[in-house]
Amino acid sequence: MRKTLIYAILILLLFSSCLTNKEGFTVYKNKNNFIPLKLNGVFYLEDGYDHDNIVLYSNGLCFYYQNYWGAYSITNDTILIQYFHVDQQNFYSKNIMELYGMIESDTSILIYKKRCDWCENVYSGYKNKKERMYKPPRLYIFKERVKQDSTNAWFLDKKWYLKGIESKNLK
């Protein structure tokens, strides 16, 4: 009996590490009719690290750091980027993070806020809150560079993603 219980707990832990918290991931359903940004390269954080760079694709997908894939939506001069943060040590291995910004020009973006509903009391910089304001805002500058193929995004073949794309195309 005890052995069965241990196996059941191990199986539960194994499957729970594969869970994705996708409830707030909605930006990919929005249409970007006009994208006022250059998309044939990478947006580098001025005075930042390589892992802070953002790649935007014409199909609405984005790439942030190692395997942090997501999507973005542009409304007038604002941009909202949602991406999945991958952390194998949390119950949900993939959680959503959001970046809010303003488009300065076709080669520069200002990110002024990072939102994370689950980061509260988990990561430094959040200190009992869900949002982190950047003062001054983080400036991302476009530079040409080879970027990853957007067909590498891990969620492209998931049913929930395909269903959202289908509803986006029906609008």
Secondary structure, DSSP 8 states (H G I E B T S, - for coil): -HHHHHHHHHHHHHHHTT-B--TT--GGGS--S---S--SSEEEETT--GGG-EEE-TTSEEEETTTEEEEEEEETTEEEEEEEEE-TTSSSSEEEEEEEEEEEETTEEEEEEEE-TT-TTTSTTTSS-SEEEEEEEEEEEEE------GGG-TTTT-HHHHHHHHHHHH-
